[in-house]
Amino acid sequence: MADLKRFFKKTVSEERNKQSASVSVPEGLWIKCPKCGEMVYREDVISNAYVCPKCGGYFRISAKRRIKMIADKGSFKEWFTGIDNSNPLDYPDYPQKIENLKEKTKMDEAILIGEATIGGIRTVLGVMDARFLMASMGYVVGEKIARSFEEATRQSLPVILFCCSGGARMQEGIVSLMQMAKTSAAIKRHSEAGLLYTSVLTDPTTGGVTASFAMLGDIILAEPGSLIGFAGPRVIEQTIGQKLPEGFQRPEFLLEHGFLDGIVERGSMRDVLSLILKLHNTRECYGEFPQETAARAFDTFGKKKKQKKQKNLTAWDRVQIARSSDRPSAAEYIDAIFDDFMEFHGDRGVRDDNAIIGGVATLDGQPVTVIGIRKGHTTKENIRCNFGMPSPEGYKKALRLMKQAEKFGRAVITFVDTPGAFCGLEAEERGQGEAIARNLLEMSDLKVPVLSVVIGEGGSGGALALAVGNEVWMMENATYTILSPEGFASILWKDSRKAPEAAEVMKVTAAHLKELGIIERIIPEEYPASEENLPEIAEYMKIRMKQFLVKQAGKSGQQIAQERYERFRKM
């Protein structure tokens, strides 16, 4: 996971100085960066992926240059050339303008699209070029995109589109507007075939392109500093009569508001797209793992000589251990158990909730979707992730990732550690109860295996919203409760000081819940989970997770969902 963190730049401070330049790289030994105004050596700009080496400003690049940077060498084959344009408005000189641009750009329209390989994996790759009428979308652009998605559907290929555009092509009027619906319809059919679409937003992506195919990717990425929005900044300022805030309609703004999965630097883009394709490569079943050389033994599990095992722990003792800030977080378990983890962001509606971490990873080579409720170890970390209390948009992000897993046939593994869903004014305004209820409804019928692991606190409906699994496991020192022992004692006994007694009555421990049939497995903690024994606990989990997935092999989606229904129906 550490290697991938450099690909995704998430904060305003990291990206604020990386605004896109407004011109392409000119000829000459020395060139002036349009962002910082400094003279830079042209070869340095080219070797730095067409990014200013002094200020980080992005130069716009041609479609052909982009393809050379992204596709495997010599693999790109263009599709659907020679589509005749029209002049539905009989707009003066429009046909001649198109011919002039064809000659100047050596392209037949504002998009170059076809088949290529990236990291050896076949994909449809399309790149829009701002030199051609600001990459506005007219009939030919829409037709190329629609035909490409149709062909990708026939050949079961993923699609990657690099988007940039000034929006609809005014010279074609209503015909241009109709391309929004046409391209979206083609994408829908591609999606229903269970195929991947990744869109990459570059500078600028606006208007009708933003309001159609650019924002319909299963995964949406953006280059740093790109202008992204429906209406242009000047139009908005004229409409509302005030100046827009700094960073408005930039990638970090969209990431914060839940509309992007990540911001990727240009130099890392090829590696990120290659990994995305790898993680979405088709598998026949859920348990395609390398042949085990021998049965695994656990004779030394948890036996650290420097630690003293705690015996005869009460329920209240385990409540305190489950709440300890020293316990490994969901993010740390993900890092220790899985490879190639790529975090995705946002609920596509309000914001990105840092209390939920989720994305795609591999478990010994098998792609899985992993989602966790995240806590921190310090006050600063806990403030950032709201002390592990998700808001509605966090649950919606988790559900978005689970539905995506269902589409691509990936198992879902969740890590639960929360005192409960966030109780606040904003959470109620945005429908906290509905968000949790929606997760319960949709998770109950997911057609892929779901494994939920309670690693710390399992607080009420906020925990259950990620724990509607085919199996639910608990750490030995974790707890799973209808509400906190303090709350239970306050409501029933009018005395929160009786929380230790309440913990015993409530049967909150893993041992109690295993006896009640609420969970299937207890993950041993010979000593309370910590940074020191995380590797061996993670190894134990990894082996058991693989066994769980192997058991799901050969089951239909309906069977998997029915088994999950029957599990909860017995309770």
N, C-alpha and C positions, 0 to 999 in steps of 0.2 A: 504494500500500500504506500510505503514511503516514496518509492520511485515515481508513483503516479501523482503525488501531491504537487510536484513541480509543474505538471501539465495544467492544472486548474488553479487559476488565480482568482481569489474570491473576494478580496477586500478593495474598497475604494482607494485606499492608500497605495496599493500595489499597481492599480491600473490607471489612476488619474492622469499620469504623465504619458500615457501611451495612446494618445488620440490619433486617429487615422489622418494621414496626409491627404491632400485633396488632388494631387496630381501623380501621374506615373513617373517612373525614373527617366529623366531625359538623357540624351547622349552627352558625352564629354567626360574629361578626366575628373573634374571636380563638379559637384552639384550642390545646390542649396536646399537644405531640408525645409519644406514649407511649414513644418511644425515649430522648430526651434530657431530657424533662420541661419543656422550654422552651415559653413561650407564643409562638406564631407567628401571623402574619396569614393568615387563611384563604385570601385571594386569592393570596397568595404561594405557598401550598402547591399550589393548583390550577394556577397558571401554571408551576409547576416540576414538572409531570407527577405531582402527588400524592406528591412527595418533600419531606421537611422541608428547608427552605433552610438550616437551621443545622447539623444533624448528618448529613444524608443518609439518615435513616431512611425506609423505604418504608411508606406507608399502603396498606392493601388497597383495591382499587377494584372496583366492580360490573362484571358482564359487559358491560352496555350501555355503560358508560363506557369500558371497554377497547376495545370494538369501534369506538367513535367515535375513539379515539386511533390505531387501527391501520388501519382500512379507509378507502378513498377515500370522500369524503363522499357519503352517500345510496346507496351501492352495496350495502349488506348486505341480504340477503333471507333470512329465517329459514326453515329446513326442519323438517319432521316435528314439528309442534306437535300437541297434543291426544292424545298417546298415553296410554291409560288405565293408571294404576298398579294395583298389586294389594297384598294384604296376606297373603302366603303363610303367615306364622306366626300370623295372627289376632292381631297384636300390639295391645294395648289403645291406643286413641286415635290409632293411627298414621294412618289416613285423615284424621282431623280435623286432625292436625298438618300434613299435606301441604297441605290446603286453606288453613289459616292462613298457611302460608309462601307459597303462590301469591298470596294477597291482599297480603301484606306486601311481597314482592319484585317483584310484577308479572311473574313468570316462572312457567312451568308445571313446571319442574324445575331441577336444579342445573347444567344446561349450556344455553347458548344457542349454536346451531350453524346454519350456513347458507352461502350463497354470497355472496362479496364480490369486489371488486377491490382490489389493493394495488399502487400504482404502475402502474395500468392493466392488471394481469395478473389474470385470473380465478383464484380459489382457493376452496376450502372453508375456512371460518374458524369455529372453535369456541372458546368461552371458558367455563370453569367458574366458578361463583360461590359463594364460601365462606359467604354469608349463608343459603344453602339447605342446612340440615343439614350444615354444614361441607363442602359439595360432595361428600358421600359418594356412592359409586357403587351405585345400585340398578338395578332392571330398566330403568326409563325412560332413565336416563343411558346404560347400556350399549346399549340399543336405538337411541337417537339416534346414538351414535357408530358403531355397526355399520352402520346404514342409510346414514349419511353417507359412510362409506368405500366402501360398495357403489355409491352414486350417483356418487361421485367417480371410481370405477373405470370406470363406464359412460360418463361424460362426459370421461374422461382429464384430470381436474383434480388439482392438488396439494392437500394438506391441511395446515393449520396449526392446532394445538391448544394453547391456553393451559391448562395443567394446574394444578389446586390441589385438594387433597382430604385429608380425614381418613382416607380409605381406604374399605373396604367398608361398606355400610349394614347395621348390626347388626339393624335391625328386619325385614330381608328374609332374613336367614340365608343358607342355602346358595344361594338364587337369586341373591343378590348376588355370591357367590363365582364363580358360573358366568359372570358378565359379564366377568371377566378373560379367560377362554378365548375367549368370543364376540368381544370386541373385537380380541383378538390375531389371531384367524383372519381377520377382515375386513381387518386391516392387511396380513397376509401376502398376500392376493389382490391388494390394491392395489399392493403392492411388486412382485409378480410381473408386473404390467402395466407395470413400468418407471416408476412414478409417484413423485413426491416427497412425503415426509411429514416435517414439521418440528414438533417438540414444544418448547414453552417452559415451563419449570418455574418456578412462582411459589410464594409462601408460603401455606400449607405444601403440599408434595406428598409424601404418605406412603402406607403400607399397600398395598392391592390396586391402587391406581392406579399407584403407583411400580412395582409388580411386574407391570404389564401395559402399557397403551398409552403411558404417560408416558415409558418408557425404550426405546421401540421406534422412535423417529424415525431417519430417515437422518441428520438433523442435530438435535442436542439442545442447546438453549440454556437459560440460567437467568437470572433476575433476581438482582441482588446481594442477599445476606443471607437468601435463602429457606431455610427448613428443608426438606431433601430426604432421604428415607430410607425404608426399609421399615418397621422397627420404630421407635416413638417413643423419644426420648431417655430418658424416665423408665422405660420398660419395659426398655431396655437396661441402665440403671444398676441397676435392681432385680435383673436377671438375673445380671449379672457382679459385683455388689457393690462397684462403684467408680465414682467420678465421671468423666464423660467429659471429654476435653480440649477446650480452647477452640477453636471453629471446626469442631468435629465435625458432620458432616451439613450443612455449608454449601456453597455453590457452589464456593468456592475449594478446599475439601477434595475435592469430586468432580472438579474440573478436574485437580488434582494426581494423583488416582488413576485418571485416564483415562476417566471416564464422561461428560464434557461436551465439546462442541466449543467452547464459549465462554460467557463471562459478559457479558451485554449490559445496559447501563444503560437504564432505562425511556424516557428521552428520546430514545435512539437506536434503540429497538426497531423502529419503523416503517421507518426507513432500512435497517436490517440485513435485515429480512424482505423488503423490496422488492428489495434486491440479490440475496438468495438466490433469489427467484423469477426474476429476470432471468438469473442464471447457469445456471438449470436450465430455461430456456425451450427448447422443442424446436427442434432444427436438423435440416435434411435431410441434411447431409453434414459432413465434417470440415474443409472448406476454403471456407467461405462468407465470403470476404474482399472488401472494397471493390475495385473495378476499379483496377488499378495504372495510373497515368498514363504511366509510361515505365519502360523497363528500368533497373534500379539499377546504378550503376557503383561500383567500390571503389578508384578510383585513389589516394585519400588514406588508405586504411585503414591505421591504425597508425603513421602517419608524424608523430610528435610531434617537433618540432625540438629540444626540450630534452633528449630522450633519445638515448642512443647504442645502436644496435643491437648485440646480442651475436652474434658469428659463431663458427662452428666449435665449438659447444657439445658437450661430451661427454654421454653418457647420465647420468653422475653429476651433471654440471652441471644437467641438467634435473630430476633427482631433487630437488636442493636448491631449485630454483625452484618446483617443484610443492609443496614443503613450506613455502614462505615464508608467513609470517603476513600479508604485505602483499597477497597475492592476493585478489581479490574472492571473497566467500563465496557459497554457494547463495542465501541470502536476498537478497544484493545483485543477483545476476543476475535473480532473480524480480522484484525491484522495478524493475529497469531495462528488462526485456523485456516484462512483462505489465501489464495494467491491472486494476483492480477486485479485486486479490488479497484473498481472505478465507481466513485461516488457520483450520484445524480441528484439534482436539486429541484425543489419547487413543486407547488401544487397546481400550477398553470392557472392560478386565479387571484391569489392574494399576496403570498410571500413564501419564502423558504424558511421553514421552522427548523432551527438548529437542534431542537430536542429530538428530532428524528434523523438518523443517519441511514442511508440506504443506497443500494446500487447493485451492480453485477460483479461477480467474482468467480473464481474456479475453485472447486474442492477436488484436489488431486486430478486436475484436468477437466472435471465436469462442471460446466457453467451452471450457476445457481444465482437466484436473487436473494440478497441478504439485507435485512432491515433491522434496526435496533433503536431502542429508546436510550438516548445518550445522557449520561451524567458527567460531571467534571470532578476533578480531585481538589481543585482550589476554588476559592470564592469567585474569582474572575471567570474561570471555566464554567462554573455552575450558573453564573449570571448569563453567560452567552447561550447556554442551552436550557435556561429557565429551570434549573435544578431537576431536569429530567421530567418535566411536566409538559406534555405536548399540548399545542393549541389545535383548533379544528383543521387548520391548514397542514399541520404535521400529520394528522391521521389521513387527510386527503392525499398528501404526498405518498404515504405508505401504501394506500389503496391504489394509487396510480401505478406504482411500481409492481404491486401484486397482480394487477390486471395485465400489465405488460408481460410479466412472467408467464401468465396463463396464455397469452397470445403466442409466445415463443416456446412454450413447452418446457419451461424451467421450473424446478422445484423452488419453494420459498422457505427460507430459514429465518426466523425472527428471534431477537434477543430482547427480553422484557426486563426493565429495571426502572420503575417509576413509583413515586408515592401516590400518584393518581393524575388524572387529566387536569390541566390548568383550570383553576376556578377564578375567573376574572371577568370584568365588564366586557372587554374586547372578545373574549372567548364566547360569552353568551350572545353577544351581538352577531357573531359570525356562525353561530349554530353548533356549539360544542356537542350537545346531545345528539343532534342529527348526524354529525360527522362520525361519532362512535357507533351509532345505530347502523349507519350505512356500511361501516367496516364489518360489523357482525353479519349483516345481511349478505354482503358480497363474498366474504371469506367463507361462509358456510357452503357456498356452491362453486368455489374455485375448482377447476378441472385439473389441477396439478397438486402434487403432495405439498403439505404445509407442516413444518416442524417448528414448534415454539419452545424456547428455552427461557425459563425464569432464572436470571442470574443474580438478582438482588431483591429489590422490593417488587412485589406484584400487587399494585394498589388498585383495587376496584375495577370499574368499567374502563378506566384508562389503560389498565394492563390487558384486560380481556380483549380490547379492540385490536391487539396484535397477537392474541393467543387462541384463536379459533383454529386449532391445528388438528391434523390427523393423529399426531401425538404431541403431548406437552410434557416437557422434562423440567426438573427443578434442581438447582444446586442444593447441596445438603443444608447449607445455611441460608438459603433464600426463604422468603415468605410470600404467601399469596392470600389476599384477604378481601373481604367485602368492603372494609374501610379500615382505617388505622385503629390499633387497640385503644389509643387515647379517645378517638371518636366513638368507638363502641362503648367504652366505659362512661363517657359523658352522656350519651343518648339513653342507655339502658339503666345506668346506675347513678347518673348525675354527679359523677366524680371521676375526672380524668386521671387522678392519681392512682386509680385502680387498673391502669393499663397493663401492668405485668400479669394480674389475675385474668384480665380480659384476653390476653394473648393465649393463655392456656385454654380458656373456654372456647375461643374462636377456632381452634385447630388450624393454626396458620402455617405450621411447619411442613416441610417436604414429607416427613415420615407420616404425619397425620393425613395429608392429602393423598399420599400413595395408598393408605389404608382405605380412604373413602372412595378411591377409584377416580379421583379428579386428575391425577397425573399418571404417566406410564413409567417414568424412570427417575431415579435420584442420582445425580452426579456427585460422586464422593468428594468430600472435603476432609481429608485426614487432618488438615489444618486449614483454617479459614483462607479462602482464596486471596492471593496477593500477587504483587509483581514477581515475587521470588518463585512461586510455584505455578504461575500462569502457563509456562510452556508445557508442563506435564498435564495440567488440567485440559489445556487446549488440544493436546495430542489424544487424550482420552475421548474428548468430545468429537474430534475429527473421525476417529475410528468408528464410534457409535453412529455418527451422522451418515457415514458411508454405508453402514449396515442397514440403517433406516431406508436409504435411497435404493439400495439393492432390492429390498423387500417390495418396493413400489414398481419394479420393472415388470412390464407386461400387463399392468392394469390399465383399463380404459379411464378416460377422464370422468365418465359417469360413475364408474366404480369407486374411484378415489373420492369424489364428492359424496357419494352415498355412504361410504364408510365413515367419513367425517360427520355426516348427519346422524348416523346411528350412534356414534360415540357420544354426542351430546344429548341425543334423544333418551339415552339410558339414565341421564342424571336427574 
